[in-house]
C-alpha cells in the first residue's frame, strides 16, 4: 500500500504547487492587462467618476461615490478617472475624449500623478492649467475633491444626458411606485427624474428644430423637381404606367409634408426622408419611361446629397483622413470625382460653420437613416463623426448633441486636438498664462 500512499501524496503536492503558482501569477504586478480606454470611457458615460479595480486602494468606493454625487448634483460635465500607476499615459486624454465622445472637463489620476484637459468650449486651457496647479500639493482624496469643487464652478455647460439614462428608465406606477420613491428619500429623487425628463425633452425639441430646417429644404427641392417635370397625365404618349409613377411621386410629396407636420421627436424624421427617397425613385422611373430608356434598378440616393436623386454607380471615396469605402453616387458627382474634383456635398449649419452632414453630429442620424436604410448606412459612414456617434451607446440612448458647442454635448471625435494634447503630468501643457510665475 505504500506506493499508493506515495502517489496520493505526490498528487496533492502537485496540486498545492499549481494552486500556489496560479495565485502568484494572479497577484503578480502586470499579470492582469490594464483596463482598455474604451471601458473607462463607457463607465464615464454612466457616471462622472471611474476608479479602476487595480487602483481601488487610491480612492475607496465610499469616497468615489461621494465625489460622483457632488459632480452630479452640480450638473456639470466634469469627469474624474483614477487609474493604477502603470497605466499607459501616451495620448491618454485624447483617446479617452474620443471614446467618450462627450464635451467636458476631464481629470485623471494615474498613480500619484494628476492632470486634466478640457474642450475649449467648457474651460480654456489657461483655466485647466490653473485648476491643476491649484490642487498640486493636496493629498490624493483632497486633490480630487478640491478639483471637483473648483471644476464645477468653472466649467461651462451641463452634465451629459447619458448620466440620466437610469433615471429616465424609471417610471413610477400608481401609488405603490410613488410610495417606494418616497420611502427611498423620495421627493428629491422624483424631482430629479422630472428634471432629467424635462432636459431630455428639451434636447429632443432642439434637435427636431435643426432637422426641420434640413428636411424642409429637401421637401422644397422635391417639389421643384415635380414642377420642372412638366408631365401631364393626359398628354399624348402618356401610359398608365407613367401616370402611376407620377401619382406615386405626388403621393410621396404629400406624405412627406404631412409626416413632417406630425413629427414630435427627431426619430420621426426618418419616415419623412424615406418618403422623399421613394418619390425620387418614382420620378427616375417615369423619366426612363418617357425617354424610352431601360428602367433603373432600385438604388439608394447619392451619398453626397440625397437631393441629387438615385445613384447610378458606386465609387471608392474616403473622408479626410479616413478609410476608403464604396459609396453610391449620382452621375454628376461621379464625373466630378473621376475628374479629380470634390463631390457636391450636402452641408448643414453647425456651431463651427457649414459642415458636411456626416460631420455635423448625431442629430442628423434619423435624417440620413431614412435615405440610407437597412444595413447600408454604417458602412457608408465608417470613420465619420456621424458614423462614430451612431455606433455609440450615447446615440442609442437618443442623446442628441449639437456638435459640441456646450459642455455635456455629444461631439464624438470632433474636438480640438490641442485641447487634449501634451504629455501627462505637465499641467495641461500650459506655461502659466496670465497667472504664471511667482507671487
DAHU-V275198 format. One record per residue. N is the residue number from 1. RES is the residue in one small letter. SS is DSSP state (H for helix, E for strand, - for the rest). OMEGA is omega in whole degrees, -180 to 180 (999 if undefined). Layout:
n | res | ss | omega
N | RES | SS | OMEGA
N | RES | SS | OMEGA
//
This chain:
n | res | ss | omega
1 | x | - | -177
2 | x | H | 178
3 | x | H | -180
4 | x | H | 177
5 | x | H | 180
6 | x | H | 180
7 | x | H | 180
8 | x | H | 179
9 | x | H | -180
10 | x | H | 180
11 | x | H | 179
12 | x | H | 179
13 | x | H | 180
14 | x | H | 180
15 | x | H | 179
16 | x | H | 180
17 | x | H | -180
18 | x | H | 179
19 | x | H | 179
20 | x | H | 179
21 | x | H | 179
22 | x | H | 179
23 | x | H | 180
24 | x | H | 179
25 | x | H | -179
26 | x | H | -177
27 | x | H | -176
28 | x | - | 178
29 | x | - | 177
30 | x | - | -180
31 | x | - | 179
32 | x | - | -178
33 | x | - | -179
34 | x | - | 179
35 | x | - | 179
36 | x | - | 178
37 | x | H | -179
38 | x | H | 179
39 | x | H | 176
40 | x | H | -180
41 | x | H | 180
42 | x | H | 179
43 | x | H | -179
44 | x | H | 175
45 | x | H | -178
46 | x | H | -177
47 | x | - | -177
48 | x | - | -177
49 | x | E | 175
50 | x | E | 175
51 | x | E | 180
52 | x | - | 178
53 | x | H | -180
54 | x | H | -180
55 | x | H | -176
56 | x | - | 179
57 | x | - | -180
58 | x | - | -179
59 | x | - | -179
60 | x | - | -175
61 | x | H | -178
62 | x | H | 179
63 | x | H | 178
64 | x | H | 179
65 | x | H | 179
66 | x | H | 178
67 | x | H | 179
68 | x | H | 179
69 | x | H | 179
70 | x | H | -178
71 | x | H | 180
72 | x | H | 180
73 | x | H | 179
74 | x | H | 178
75 | x | - | -180
76 | x | - | -179
77 | x | - | -178
78 | x | E | -177
79 | x | E | 179
80 | x | E | 177
81 | x | E | 177
82 | x | E | -173
83 | x | E | -180
84 | x | - | -174
85 | x | - | -177
86 | x | - | -179
87 | x | - | -179
88 | x | - | -176
89 | x | - | -177
90 | x | - | 178
91 | x | - | -176
92 | x | H | -178
93 | x | H | -178
94 | x | H | -179
95 | x | H | 180
96 | x | H | 179
97 | x | H | 178
98 | x | H | -177
99 | x | H | 178
100 | x | H | -179
101 | x | - | -175
102 | x | E | 178
103 | x | - | -178
104 | x | - | 177
105 | x | E | -173
106 | x | E | 174
107 | x | E | -177
108 | x | E | 174
109 | x | E | 177
110 | x | E | -175
111 | x | - | -180
112 | x | - | -176
113 | x | E | 178
114 | x | E | 176
115 | x | E | -178
116 | x | E | 175
117 | x | E | 179
118 | x | E | 169
119 | x | - | -177
120 | x | - | -180
121 | x | - | -180
122 | x | - | 180
123 | x | - | -178
124 | x | - | 178
125 | x | H | 177
126 | x | H | 179
127 | x | H | 179
128 | x | H | 179
129 | x | H | 179
130 | x | H | 178
131 | x | H | -178
132 | x | H | -179
133 | x | H | -178
134 | x | H | -177
135 | x | - | -174
136 | x | - | -174
137 | x | - | -176
138 | x | - | 169
139 | x | - | -172
140 | x | H | -178
141 | x | H | 179
142 | x | H | -180
143 | x | H | -178
144 | x | H | 178
145 | x | H | 179
146 | x | H | 176
147 | x | H | -180
148 | x | H | -180
149 | x | H | 180
150 | x | H | -175
151 | x | H | -176
152 | x | H | 177
153 | x | H | -176
154 | x | H | -173
155 | x | - | 174
156 | x | - | 176
157 | x | - | -179
158 | x | - | -180
159 | x | - | 179
160 | x | - | -180
161 | x | H | -179
162 | x | H | 175
163 | x | H | -175
164 | x | H | -174
165 | x | H | -179
166 | x | H | -180
167 | x | H | -179
168 | x | H | 180
169 | x | H | -178
170 | x | - | -180
171 | x | - | -177
172 | x | - | -178
173 | x | - | 175
174 | x | H | -177
175 | x | H | -180
176 | x | H | 179
177 | x | H | -180
178 | x | H | 178
179 | x | H | 179
180 | x | H | 178
181 | x | H | -179
182 | x | H | 180
183 | x | H | -179
184 | x | - | 179
185 | x | - | -176
186 | x | H | -177
187 | x | H | 180
188 | x | H | -180
189 | x | H | -180
190 | x | H | 177
191 | x | H | 179
192 | x | H | 178
193 | x | H | -179
194 | x | H | 179
195 | x | H | -180
196 | x | H | 179
197 | x | H | 179
198 | x | H | -180
199 | x | H | 179
200 | x | H | 179
201 | x | H | 179
202 | x | H | 179
203 | x | H | 180
204 | x | H | 178
205 | x | H | 178
206 | x | H | 179
207 | x | H | 180
208 | x | H | 178
209 | x | H | 178
210 | x | H | -178
211 | x | H | -179
212 | x | H | -180
213 | x | H | -177
214 | x | H | -178
215 | x | H | 174
216 | x | H | 177
217 | x | H | 180
218 | x | H | -180
219 | x | H | 179
220 | x | H | 180
221 | x | H | 179
222 | x | H | 176
223 | x | H | 178
224 | x | H | 176
225 | x | H | 179
226 | x | H | 179
227 | x | H | -179
228 | x | H | -175
229 | x | H | 179
230 | x | - | 177
231 | x | - | 178
232 | x | - | -176
233 | x | - | -178
234 | x | - | -177
235 | x | - | 179
236 | x | - | 178
237 | x | - | 180
238 | x | - | 180
239 | x | - | 177
240 | x | H | 179
241 | x | H | 179
242 | x | H | -180
243 | x | H | 178
244 | x | H | 178
245 | x | H | -178
246 | x | H | 179
247 | x | H | 178
248 | x | H | 180
249 | x | H | 178
250 | x | H | 179
251 | x | H | 180
252 | x | H | 178
253 | x | H | 179
254 | x | H | -179
255 | x | H | 180
256 | x | H | 180
257 | x | H | -179
258 | x | H | -179
259 | x | H | 178
260 | x | H | 178
261 | x | H | -179
262 | x | H | -174
263 | x | - | 178
264 | x | - | -180
265 | x | - | 180
266 | x | H | -179
267 | x | H | 179
268 | x | H | -178
269 | x | H | -179
270 | x | H | -179
271 | x | H | 179
272 | x | H | -179
273 | x | H | 173
274 | x | H | 179
275 | x | H | 180
276 | x | H | 178
277 | x | H | 179
278 | x | H | 180
279 | x | H | -180
280 | x | H | 177
281 | x | H | 177
282 | x | H | 177
283 | x | H | 179
284 | x | H | 178
285 | x | H | 179
286 | x | H | 180
287 | x | H | 180
288 | x | H | 179
289 | x | H | -177
290 | x | H | -178
291 | x | H | 178
292 | x | - | 180
293 | x | - | 175
294 | x | - | -178
295 | x | - | -178
296 | x | - | 174
297 | x | - | -179
298 | x | - | 180
299 | x | - | 176
300 | x | - | 178
301 | x | E | 179
302 | x | - | -178
303 | x | - | -173
304 | x | - | 175
305 | x | - | -178
306 | x | H | 177
307 | x | H | 178
308 | x | H | 179
309 | x | - | -178
310 | x | E | 179
311 | x | - | 178
312 | x | - | -178
313 | x | E | 173
314 | x | E | 179
315 | x | E | 177
316 | x | E | -179
317 | x | E | 178
318 | x | - | 173
319 | x | - | -178
320 | x | - | 180
321 | x | - | -176
322 | x | - | -178
323 | x | - | 178
324 | x | - | 175
325 | x | E | 178
326 | x | E | 179
327 | x | E | 177
328 | x | E | -177
329 | x | E | 174
330 | x | - | -177
331 | x | H | -177
332 | x | H | 180
333 | x | H | 175
334 | x | H | 179
335 | x | H | -180
336 | x | H | -178
337 | x | H | -180
338 | x | H | 178
339 | x | - | 177
340 | x | - | 179
341 | x | - | 178
342 | x | - | 177
343 | x | - | 179
344 | x | - | -172
345 | x | - | 175
346 | x | - | 178
347 | x | E | -180
348 | x | E | 179
349 | x | E | 174
350 | x | E | 176
351 | x | - | -180
352 | x | - | -178
353 | x | E | 180
354 | x | E | -180
355 | x | E | 173
356 | x | E | -175
357 | x | H | -178
358 | x | H | 175
359 | x | H | -173
360 | x | - | 175
361 | x | - | -173
362 | x | H | -179
363 | x | H | -177
364 | x | H | 178
365 | x | H | 179
366 | x | H | 179
367 | x | H | -180
368 | x | H | -179
369 | x | H | 178
370 | x | H | 179
371 | x | H | -175
372 | x | - | -174
373 | x | - | 178
374 | x | - | -178
375 | x | - | -176
376 | x | H | -170
377 | x | H | -177
378 | x | H | 180
379 | x | H | 180
380 | x | H | -174
381 | x | - | -179
382 | x | - | 177
383 | x | - | 177
384 | x | - | -179
385 | x | H | -179
386 | x | H | 178
387 | x | H | 179
388 | x | H | -176
389 | x | H | -179
390 | x | H | 178
391 | x | - | -173
392 | x | - | 177
393 | x | H | -180
394 | x | H | 179
395 | x | H | 180
396 | x | H | 179
397 | x | - | 179
398 | x | - | 178
399 | x | - | -172
400 | x | - | 176
401 | x | - | -176
402 | x | - | 176
403 | x | - | 173
404 | x | - | -179
405 | x | - | -179
406 | x | - | 175
407 | x | - | -179
408 | x | - | 177
409 | x | - | 173
410 | x | E | 179
411 | x | - | 179
412 | x | - | -179
413 | x | - | -178
414 | x | - | 177
415 | x | - | -179
416 | x | - | -178
417 | x | H | 179
418 | x | H | -180
419 | x | H | -175
420 | x | H | 180
421 | x | - | 179
422 | x | - | -179
423 | x | - | 179
424 | x | - | 177
425 | x | - | 179
426 | x | - | 179
427 | x | - | 179
428 | x | - | 178
429 | x | - | -175
430 | x | - | -178
431 | x | - | 178
432 | x | - | 177
433 | x | H | -178
434 | x | H | -175
435 | x | H | 179
436 | x | - | 177
437 | x | - | -176
438 | x | - | 180
439 | x | - | 999
//
